[in-house]
Amino acid sequence: MTRRQEIIKILEENKQTAQQLANYFQTELKEIIEDLEHIEKSIKPRKLKNLPANCRKCNFVFRERSKIKKPSKCPRCKSEWVEAQMFFIQ
């Protein structure tokens, strides 16, 4: 089973951040982001969904964000205390 197939199986069962997946596979975050971008296109008609990232300081929610990578800082309060988005397959 390839890493992408394993990621699909994991995301069908529970929600994970890209960093959690990188830690699980002991690889670079950049590689996992590339895998998630590929998976998003290849699993149709199912969809790669996410719970949006949010700022832990002011509770700003990044609803309109389409990038898979975690935001670096909050646009409202400029805090870098941002919780990463969670991915799952539905």
PDB file as gemmi writes it, atoms N, CA and C in Angstrom:
CRYST1    1.000    1.000    1.000  90.00  90.00  90.00 P 1                      
ATOM      1  N   MET A   1       0.852  -1.180   0.000  1.00  0.00           N  
ATOM      2  CA  MET A   1       0.000   0.000   0.000  1.00  0.00           C  
ATOM      3  C   MET A   1       0.896   1.241   0.000  1.00  0.00           C  
ATOM      4  N   THR A   2       0.588   2.181  -0.879  1.00  0.00           N  
ATOM      5  CA  THR A   2       1.395   3.398  -0.958  1.00  0.00           C  
ATOM      6  C   THR A   2       1.059   4.342   0.193  1.00  0.00           C  
ATOM      7  N   ARG A   3       1.905   5.339   0.373  1.00  0.00           N  
ATOM      8  CA  ARG A   3       1.661   6.314   1.441  1.00  0.00           C  
ATOM      9  C   ARG A   3       0.353   7.058   1.200  1.00  0.00           C  
ATOM     10  N   ARG A   4       0.073   7.408  -0.038  1.00  0.00           N  
ATOM     11  CA  ARG A   4      -1.181   8.115  -0.338  1.00  0.00           C  
ATOM     12  C   ARG A   4      -2.396   7.243  -0.036  1.00  0.00           C  
ATOM     13  N   GLN A   5      -2.314   5.961  -0.333  1.00  0.00           N  
ATOM     14  CA  GLN A   5      -3.415   5.045  -0.014  1.00  0.00           C  
ATOM     15  C   GLN A   5      -3.600   4.945   1.502  1.00  0.00           C  
ATOM     16  N   GLU A   6      -2.490   4.912   2.229  1.00  0.00           N  
ATOM     17  CA  GLU A   6      -2.569   4.870   3.692  1.00  0.00           C  
ATOM     18  C   GLU A   6      -3.178   6.151   4.249  1.00  0.00           C  
ATOM     19  N   ILE A   7      -2.814   7.302   3.663  1.00  0.00           N  
ATOM     20  CA  ILE A   7      -3.374   8.577   4.110  1.00  0.00           C  
ATOM     21  C   ILE A   7      -4.885   8.581   3.887  1.00  0.00           C  
ATOM     22  N   ILE A   8      -5.327   8.092   2.726  1.00  0.00           N  
ATOM     23  CA  ILE A   8      -6.763   8.022   2.442  1.00  0.00           C  
ATOM     24  C   ILE A   8      -7.463   7.177   3.497  1.00  0.00           C  
ATOM     25  N   LYS A   9      -6.896   6.016   3.805  1.00  0.00           N  
ATOM     26  CA  LYS A   9      -7.502   5.123   4.800  1.00  0.00           C  
ATOM     27  C   LYS A   9      -7.586   5.803   6.172  1.00  0.00           C  
ATOM     28  N   ILE A  10      -6.502   6.476   6.575  1.00  0.00           N  
ATOM     29  CA  ILE A  10      -6.467   7.172   7.864  1.00  0.00           C  
ATOM     30  C   ILE A  10      -7.526   8.276   7.910  1.00  0.00           C  
ATOM     31  N   LEU A  11      -7.632   9.059   6.826  1.00  0.00           N  
ATOM     32  CA  LEU A  11      -8.567  10.188   6.812  1.00  0.00           C  
ATOM     33  C   LEU A  11     -10.019   9.744   6.665  1.00  0.00           C  
ATOM     34  N   GLU A  12     -10.250   8.544   6.193  1.00  0.00           N  
ATOM     35  CA  GLU A  12     -11.614   8.008   6.156  1.00  0.00           C  
ATOM     36  C   GLU A  12     -12.072   7.647   7.568  1.00  0.00           C  
ATOM     37  N   GLU A  13     -11.126   7.273   8.410  1.00  0.00           N  
ATOM     38  CA  GLU A  13     -11.458   6.818   9.760  1.00  0.00           C  
ATOM     39  C   GLU A  13     -11.504   7.937  10.791  1.00  0.00           C  
ATOM     40  N   ASN A  14     -10.600   8.930  10.681  1.00  0.00           N  
ATOM     41  CA  ASN A  14     -10.612  10.033  11.649  1.00  0.00           C  
ATOM     42  C   ASN A  14      -9.957  11.281  11.087  1.00  0.00           C  
ATOM     43  N   LYS A  15     -10.098  12.378  11.799  1.00  0.00           N  
ATOM     44  CA  LYS A  15      -9.572  13.675  11.382  1.00  0.00           C  
ATOM     45  C   LYS A  15      -8.123  13.812  11.828  1.00  0.00           C  
ATOM     46  N   GLN A  16      -7.294  14.373  10.941  1.00  0.00           N  
ATOM     47  CA  GLN A  16      -5.870  14.558  11.231  1.00  0.00           C  
ATOM     48  C   GLN A  16      -5.400  15.884  10.644  1.00  0.00           C  
ATOM     49  N   THR A  17      -4.388  16.481  11.260  1.00  0.00           N  
ATOM     50  CA  THR A  17      -3.737  17.647  10.666  1.00  0.00           C  
ATOM     51  C   THR A  17      -2.635  17.137   9.742  1.00  0.00           C  
ATOM     52  N   ALA A  18      -2.155  18.003   8.876  1.00  0.00           N  
ATOM     53  CA  ALA A  18      -1.051  17.625   7.980  1.00  0.00           C  
ATOM     54  C   ALA A  18       0.196  17.291   8.811  1.00  0.00           C  
ATOM     55  N   GLN A  19       0.413  18.028   9.893  1.00  0.00           N  
ATOM     56  CA  GLN A  19       1.584  17.772  10.755  1.00  0.00           C  
ATOM     57  C   GLN A  19       1.477  16.420  11.441  1.00  0.00           C  
ATOM     58  N   GLN A  20       0.292  16.029  11.878  1.00  0.00           N  
ATOM     59  CA  GLN A  20       0.109  14.712  12.485  1.00  0.00           C  
ATOM     60  C   GLN A  20       0.441  13.609  11.478  1.00  0.00           C  
ATOM     61  N   LEU A  21       0.019  13.800  10.231  1.00  0.00           N  
ATOM     62  CA  LEU A  21       0.330  12.813   9.190  1.00  0.00           C  
ATOM     63  C   LEU A  21       1.835  12.771   8.922  1.00  0.00           C  
ATOM     64  N   ALA A  22       2.479  13.929   8.880  1.00  0.00           N  
ATOM     65  CA  ALA A  22       3.931  13.976   8.666  1.00  0.00           C  
ATOM     66  C   ALA A  22       4.663  13.265   9.800  1.00  0.00           C  
ATOM     67  N   ASN A  23       4.207  13.450  11.025  1.00  0.00           N  
ATOM     68  CA  ASN A  23       4.830  12.770  12.164  1.00  0.00           C  
ATOM     69  C   ASN A  23       4.615  11.258  12.073  1.00  0.00           C  
ATOM     70  N   TYR A  24       3.410  10.849  11.706  1.00  0.00           N  
ATOM     71  CA  TYR A  24       3.086   9.428  11.601  1.00  0.00           C  
ATOM     72  C   TYR A  24       3.965   8.739  10.552  1.00  0.00           C  
ATOM     73  N   PHE A  25       4.132   9.371   9.395  1.00  0.00           N  
ATOM     74  CA  PHE A  25       4.924   8.773   8.314  1.00  0.00           C  
ATOM     75  C   PHE A  25       6.402   9.136   8.407  1.00  0.00           C  
ATOM     76  N   GLN A  26       6.780   9.914   9.411  1.00  0.00           N  
ATOM     77  CA  GLN A  26       8.161  10.352   9.627  1.00  0.00           C  
ATOM     78  C   GLN A  26       8.755  10.944   8.347  1.00  0.00           C  
ATOM     79  N   THR A  27       8.054  11.939   7.831  1.00  0.00           N  
ATOM     80  CA  THR A  27       8.477  12.597   6.603  1.00  0.00           C  
ATOM     81  C   THR A  27       8.288  14.103   6.732  1.00  0.00           C  
ATOM     82  N   GLU A  28       8.700  14.821   5.731  1.00  0.00           N  
ATOM     83  CA  GLU A  28       8.574  16.277   5.724  1.00  0.00           C  
ATOM     84  C   GLU A  28       7.125  16.698   5.516  1.00  0.00           C  
ATOM     85  N   LEU A  29       6.745  17.796   6.133  1.00  0.00           N  
ATOM     86  CA  LEU A  29       5.401  18.339   5.991  1.00  0.00           C  
ATOM     87  C   LEU A  29       5.106  18.674   4.530  1.00  0.00           C  
ATOM     88  N   LYS A  30       6.108  19.159   3.825  1.00  0.00           N  
ATOM     89  CA  LYS A  30       5.952  19.514   2.408  1.00  0.00           C  
ATOM     90  C   LYS A  30       5.485  18.313   1.582  1.00  0.00           C  
ATOM     91  N   GLU A  31       6.017  17.138   1.851  1.00  0.00           N  
ATOM     92  CA  GLU A  31       5.621  15.931   1.118  1.00  0.00           C  
ATOM     93  C   GLU A  31       4.169  15.564   1.407  1.00  0.00           C  
ATOM     94  N   ILE A  32       3.752  15.709   2.649  1.00  0.00           N  
ATOM     95  CA  ILE A  32       2.365  15.398   3.024  1.00  0.00           C  
ATOM     96  C   ILE A  32       1.419  16.387   2.356  1.00  0.00           C  
ATOM     97  N   ILE A  33       1.795  17.653   2.294  1.00  0.00           N  
ATOM     98  CA  ILE A  33       0.955  18.654   1.634  1.00  0.00           C  
ATOM     99  C   ILE A  33       0.793  18.304   0.158  1.00  0.00           C  
ATOM    100  N   GLU A  34       1.875  17.881  -0.494  1.00  0.00           N  
ATOM    101  CA  GLU A  34       1.793  17.453  -1.896  1.00  0.00           C  
ATOM    102  C   GLU A  34       0.874  16.236  -2.028  1.00  0.00           C  
ATOM    103  N   ASP A  35       0.988  15.300  -1.100  1.00  0.00           N  
ATOM    104  CA  ASP A  35       0.116  14.114  -1.120  1.00  0.00           C  
ATOM    105  C   ASP A  35      -1.348  14.507  -0.964  1.00  0.00           C  
ATOM    106  N   LEU A  36      -1.635  15.410  -0.038  1.00  0.00           N  
ATOM    107  CA  LEU A  36      -3.018  15.832   0.190  1.00  0.00           C  
ATOM    108  C   LEU A  36      -3.592  16.542  -1.042  1.00  0.00           C  
ATOM    109  N   GLU A  37      -2.762  17.348  -1.713  1.00  0.00           N  
ATOM    110  CA  GLU A  37      -3.221  18.017  -2.937  1.00  0.00           C  
ATOM    111  C   GLU A  37      -3.558  16.990  -4.014  1.00  0.00           C  
ATOM    112  N   HIS A  38      -2.743  15.951  -4.128  1.00  0.00           N  
ATOM    113  CA  HIS A  38      -3.000  14.898  -5.111  1.00  0.00           C  
ATOM    114  C   HIS A  38      -4.244  14.092  -4.729  1.00  0.00           C  
ATOM    115  N   ILE A  39      -4.353  13.750  -3.464  1.00  0.00           N  
ATOM    116  CA  ILE A  39      -5.505  12.973  -2.974  1.00  0.00           C  
ATOM    117  C   ILE A  39      -6.797  13.736  -3.228  1.00  0.00           C  
ATOM    118  N   GLU A  40      -6.770  15.043  -3.019  1.00  0.00           N  
ATOM    119  CA  GLU A  40      -7.961  15.874  -3.219  1.00  0.00           C  
ATOM    120  C   GLU A  40      -8.516  15.711  -4.636  1.00  0.00           C  
ATOM    121  N   LYS A  41      -7.626  15.566  -5.612  1.00  0.00           N  
ATOM    122  CA  LYS A  41      -8.049  15.429  -7.007  1.00  0.00           C  
ATOM    123  C   LYS A  41      -8.395  13.987  -7.377  1.00  0.00           C  
ATOM    124  N   SER A  42      -7.804  13.030  -6.686  1.00  0.00           N  
ATOM    125  CA  SER A  42      -7.915  11.632  -7.122  1.00  0.00           C  
ATOM    126  C   SER A  42      -9.016  10.814  -6.454  1.00  0.00           C  
ATOM    127  N   ILE A  43      -9.681  11.331  -5.439  1.00  0.00           N  
ATOM    128  CA  ILE A  43     -10.660  10.510  -4.720  1.00  0.00           C  
ATOM    129  C   ILE A  43     -12.103  10.785  -5.122  1.00  0.00           C  
ATOM    130  N   LYS A  44     -12.295  11.462  -6.213  1.00  0.00           N  
ATOM    131  CA  LYS A  44     -13.652  11.797  -6.645  1.00  0.00           C  
ATOM    132  C   LYS A  44     -14.459  10.537  -6.866  1.00  0.00           C  
ATOM    133  N   PRO A  45     -15.733  10.476  -6.528  1.00  0.00           N  
ATOM    134  CA  PRO A  45     -16.640  11.550  -6.123  1.00  0.00           C  
ATOM    135  C   PRO A  45     -16.565  11.915  -4.641  1.00  0.00           C  
ATOM    136  N   ARG A  46     -15.785  11.189  -3.834  1.00  0.00           N  
ATOM    137  CA  ARG A  46     -15.626  11.583  -2.431  1.00  0.00           C  
ATOM    138  C   ARG A  46     -14.832  12.881  -2.374  1.00  0.00           C  
ATOM    139  N   LYS A  47     -14.834  13.516  -1.214  1.00  0.00           N  
ATOM    140  CA  LYS A  47     -14.159  14.798  -1.098  1.00  0.00           C  
ATOM    141  C   LYS A  47     -13.249  14.846   0.117  1.00  0.00           C  
ATOM    142  N   LEU A  48     -12.115  15.520  -0.066  1.00  0.00           N  
ATOM    143  CA  LEU A  48     -11.220  15.828   1.050  1.00  0.00           C  
ATOM    144  C   LEU A  48     -11.770  17.101   1.684  1.00  0.00           C  
ATOM    145  N   LYS A  49     -12.246  16.987   2.902  1.00  0.00           N  
ATOM    146  CA  LYS A  49     -12.830  18.132   3.601  1.00  0.00           C  
ATOM    147  C   LYS A  49     -11.919  18.519   4.750  1.00  0.00           C  
ATOM    148  N   ASN A  50     -12.173  19.704   5.305  1.00  0.00           N  
ATOM    149  CA  ASN A  50     -11.372  20.135   6.440  1.00  0.00           C  
ATOM    150  C   ASN A  50     -12.179  20.964   7.415  1.00  0.00           C  
ATOM    151  N   LEU A  51     -11.765  20.886   8.654  1.00  0.00           N  
ATOM    152  CA  LEU A  51     -12.256  21.805   9.674  1.00  0.00           C  
ATOM    153  C   LEU A  51     -11.266  22.960   9.632  1.00  0.00           C  
ATOM    154  N   PRO A  52     -11.723  24.192   9.417  1.00  0.00           N  
ATOM    155  CA  PRO A  52     -10.795  25.296   9.194  1.00  0.00           C  
ATOM    156  C   PRO A  52      -9.868  25.583  10.369  1.00  0.00           C  
ATOM    157  N   ALA A  53      -8.724  26.148  10.022  1.00  0.00           N  
ATOM    158  CA  ALA A  53      -7.760  26.586  11.036  1.00  0.00           C  
ATOM    159  C   ALA A  53      -8.374  27.736  11.826  1.00  0.00           C  
ATOM    160  N   ASN A  54      -7.896  27.921  13.044  1.00  0.00           N  
ATOM    161  CA  ASN A  54      -8.390  29.037  13.848  1.00  0.00           C  
ATOM    162  C   ASN A  54      -7.299  29.572  14.766  1.00  0.00           C  
ATOM    163  N   CYS A  55      -7.450  30.843  15.114  1.00  0.00           N  
ATOM    164  CA  CYS A  55      -6.509  31.512  16.013  1.00  0.00           C  
ATOM    165  C   CYS A  55      -6.886  31.169  17.446  1.00  0.00           C  
ATOM    166  N   ARG A  56      -5.932  30.734  18.221  1.00  0.00           N  
ATOM    167  CA  ARG A  56      -6.200  30.379  19.619  1.00  0.00           C  
ATOM    168  C   ARG A  56      -6.294  31.621  20.512  1.00  0.00           C  
ATOM    169  N   LYS A  57      -5.788  32.742  20.037  1.00  0.00           N  
ATOM    170  CA  LYS A  57      -5.803  33.960  20.857  1.00  0.00           C  
ATOM    171  C   LYS A  57      -7.129  34.718  20.726  1.00  0.00           C  
ATOM    172  N   CYS A  58      -7.586  34.968  19.491  1.00  0.00           N  
ATOM    173  CA  CYS A  58      -8.801  35.772  19.297  1.00  0.00           C  
ATOM    174  C   CYS A  58      -9.960  34.966  18.700  1.00  0.00           C  
ATOM    175  N   ASN A  59      -9.746  33.672  18.458  1.00  0.00           N  
ATOM    176  CA  ASN A  59     -10.763  32.760  17.919  1.00  0.00           C  
ATOM    177  C   ASN A  59     -11.191  33.075  16.488  1.00  0.00           C  
ATOM    178  N   PHE A  60     -10.357  33.774  15.724  1.00  0.00           N  
ATOM    179  CA  PHE A  60     -10.647  34.014  14.315  1.00  0.00           C  
ATOM    180  C   PHE A  60     -10.611  32.680  13.582  1.00  0.00           C  
ATOM    181  N   VAL A  61     -11.600  32.428  12.703  1.00  0.00           N  
ATOM    182  CA  VAL A  61     -11.673  31.174  11.950  1.00  0.00           C  
ATOM    183  C   VAL A  61     -11.351  31.462  10.489  1.00  0.00           C  
ATOM    184  N   PHE A  62     -10.417  30.701   9.914  1.00  0.00           N  
ATOM    185  CA  PHE A  62      -9.984  30.862   8.531  1.00  0.00           C  
ATOM    186  C   PHE A  62     -10.938  30.104   7.602  1.00  0.00           C  
ATOM    187  N   ARG A  63     -12.176  30.564   7.473  1.00  0.00           N  
ATOM    188  CA  ARG A  63     -13.202  29.856   6.700  1.00  0.00           C  
ATOM    189  C   ARG A  63     -12.939  29.868   5.199  1.00  0.00           C  
ATOM    190  N   GLU A  64     -12.472  30.969   4.661  1.00  0.00           N  
ATOM    191  CA  GLU A  64     -12.320  31.129   3.214  1.00  0.00           C  
ATOM    192  C   GLU A  64     -10.993  30.597   2.685  1.00  0.00           C  
ATOM    193  N   ARG A  65     -10.184  30.041   3.519  1.00  0.00           N  
ATOM    194  CA  ARG A  65      -8.852  29.584   3.112  1.00  0.00           C  
ATOM    195  C   ARG A  65      -8.931  28.290   2.318  1.00  0.00           C  
ATOM    196  N   SER A  66      -8.322  28.275   1.129  1.00  0.00           N  
ATOM    197  CA  SER A  66      -8.340  27.076   0.295  1.00  0.00           C  
ATOM    198  C   SER A  66      -6.995  26.342   0.305  1.00  0.00           C  
ATOM    199  N   LYS A  67      -5.963  26.972   0.838  1.00  0.00           N  
ATOM    200  CA  LYS A  67      -4.645  26.338   0.890  1.00  0.00           C  
ATOM    201  C   LYS A  67      -4.630  25.233   1.946  1.00  0.00           C  
ATOM    202  N   ILE A  68      -3.836  24.204   1.672  1.00  0.00           N  
ATOM    203  CA  ILE A  68      -3.716  23.093   2.612  1.00  0.00           C  
ATOM    204  C   ILE A  68      -2.731  23.437   3.728  1.00  0.00           C  
ATOM    205  N   LYS A  69      -1.746  24.251   3.418  1.00  0.00           N  
ATOM    206  CA  LYS A  69      -0.727  24.619   4.397  1.00  0.00           C  
ATOM    207  C   LYS A  69      -1.327  25.466   5.526  1.00  0.00           C  
ATOM    208  N   LYS A  70      -0.830  25.266   6.740  1.00  0.00           N  
ATOM    209  CA  LYS A  70      -1.285  26.007   7.914  1.00  0.00           C  
ATOM    210  C   LYS A  70      -0.937  27.492   7.770  1.00  0.00           C  
ATOM    211  N   PRO A  71      -1.871  28.392   8.120  1.00  0.00           N  
ATOM    212  CA  PRO A  71      -1.558  29.821   8.063  1.00  0.00           C  
ATOM    213  C   PRO A  71      -0.473  30.183   9.077  1.00  0.00           C  
ATOM    214  N   SER A  72       0.345  31.149   8.728  1.00  0.00           N  
ATOM    215  CA  SER A  72       1.463  31.493   9.618  1.00  0.00           C  
ATOM    216  C   SER A  72       1.046  32.404  10.765  1.00  0.00           C  
ATOM    217  N   LYS A  73       0.093  33.308  10.513  1.00  0.00           N  
ATOM    218  CA  LYS A  73      -0.378  34.177  11.595  1.00  0.00           C  
ATOM    219  C   LYS A  73      -1.796  34.650  11.320  1.00  0.00           C  
ATOM    220  N   CYS A  74      -2.430  35.114  12.359  1.00  0.00           N  
ATOM    221  CA  CYS A  74      -3.821  35.569  12.298  1.00  0.00           C  
ATOM    222  C   CYS A  74      -3.891  36.957  11.651  1.00  0.00           C  
ATOM    223  N   PRO A  75      -4.788  37.136  10.679  1.00  0.00           N  
ATOM    224  CA  PRO A  75      -4.898  38.462  10.064  1.00  0.00           C  
ATOM    225  C   PRO A  75      -5.544  39.505  10.980  1.00  0.00           C  
ATOM    226  N   ARG A  76      -6.290  39.048  11.981  1.00  0.00           N  
ATOM    227  CA  ARG A  76      -6.978  39.979  12.880  1.00  0.00           C  
ATOM    228  C   ARG A  76      -6.048  40.491  13.988  1.00  0.00           C  
ATOM    229  N   CYS A  77      -5.439  39.578  14.750  1.00  0.00           N  
ATOM    230  CA  CYS A  77      -4.642  39.999  15.912  1.00  0.00           C  
ATOM    231  C   CYS A  77      -3.131  39.826  15.708  1.00  0.00           C  
ATOM    232  N   LYS A  78      -2.739  39.268  14.568  1.00  0.00           N  
ATOM    233  CA  LYS A  78      -1.318  39.060  14.204  1.00  0.00           C  
ATOM    234  C   LYS A  78      -0.617  38.017  15.070  1.00  0.00           C  
ATOM    235  N   SER A  79      -1.377  37.254  15.828  1.00  0.00           N  
ATOM    236  CA  SER A  79      -0.794  36.207  16.661  1.00  0.00           C  
ATOM    237  C   SER A  79      -0.345  35.032  15.784  1.00  0.00           C  
ATOM    238  N   GLU A  80       0.717  34.373  16.191  1.00  0.00           N  
ATOM    239  CA  GLU A  80       1.183  33.181  15.485  1.00  0.00           C  
ATOM    240  C   GLU A  80       0.683  31.907  16.162  1.00  0.00           C  
ATOM    241  N   TRP A  81      -0.212  32.056  17.111  1.00  0.00           N  
ATOM    242  CA  TRP A  81      -0.764  30.934  17.862  1.00  0.00           C  
ATOM    243  C   TRP A  81      -1.978  30.396  17.110  1.00  0.00           C  
ATOM    244  N   VAL A  82      -1.722  29.795  15.953  1.00  0.00           N  
ATOM    245  CA  VAL A  82      -2.778  29.329  15.056  1.00  0.00           C  
ATOM    246  C   VAL A  82      -2.857  27.807  15.101  1.00  0.00           C  
ATOM    247  N   GLU A  83      -4.060  27.311  15.308  1.00  0.00           N  
ATOM    248  CA  GLU A  83      -4.301  25.867  15.315  1.00  0.00           C  
ATOM    249  C   GLU A  83      -4.530  25.411  13.877  1.00  0.00           C  
ATOM    250  N   ALA A  84      -3.839  24.368  13.455  1.00  0.00           N  
ATOM    251  CA  ALA A  84      -3.910  23.885  12.074  1.00  0.00           C  
ATOM    252  C   ALA A  84      -5.272  23.275  11.750  1.00  0.00           C  
ATOM    253  N   GLN A  85      -5.601  23.297  10.468  1.00  0.00           N  
ATOM    254  CA  GLN A  85      -6.859  22.690  10.028  1.00  0.00           C  
ATOM    255  C   GLN A  85      -6.776  21.172  10.093  1.00  0.00           C  
ATOM    256  N   MET A  86      -7.930  20.556  10.298  1.00  0.00           N  
ATOM    257  CA  MET A  86      -8.036  19.091  10.382  1.00  0.00           C  
ATOM    258  C   MET A  86      -8.657  18.579   9.093  1.00  0.00           C  
ATOM    259  N   PHE A  87      -8.076  17.529   8.526  1.00  0.00           N  
ATOM    260  CA  PHE A  87      -8.558  16.964   7.275  1.00  0.00           C  
ATOM    261  C   PHE A  87      -9.288  15.651   7.523  1.00  0.00           C  
ATOM    262  N   PHE A  88     -10.284  15.378   6.657  1.00  0.00           N  
ATOM    263  CA  PHE A  88     -10.980  14.102   6.685  1.00  0.00           C  
ATOM    264  C   PHE A  88     -11.605  13.874   5.312  1.00  0.00           C  
ATOM    265  N   ILE A  89     -11.951  12.627   5.042  1.00  0.00           N  
ATOM    266  CA  ILE A  89     -12.551  12.277   3.757  1.00  0.00           C  
ATOM    267  C   ILE A  89     -13.996  11.878   4.007  1.00  0.00           C  
ATOM    268  N   GLN A  90     -14.868  12.460   3.179  1.00  0.00           N  
ATOM    269  CA  GLN A  90     -16.284  12.191   3.309  1.00  0.00           C  
ATOM    270  C   GLN A  90     -16.859  11.787   1.982  1.00  0.00           C  
TER     271      GLN A  90                                                      
END                                                                             
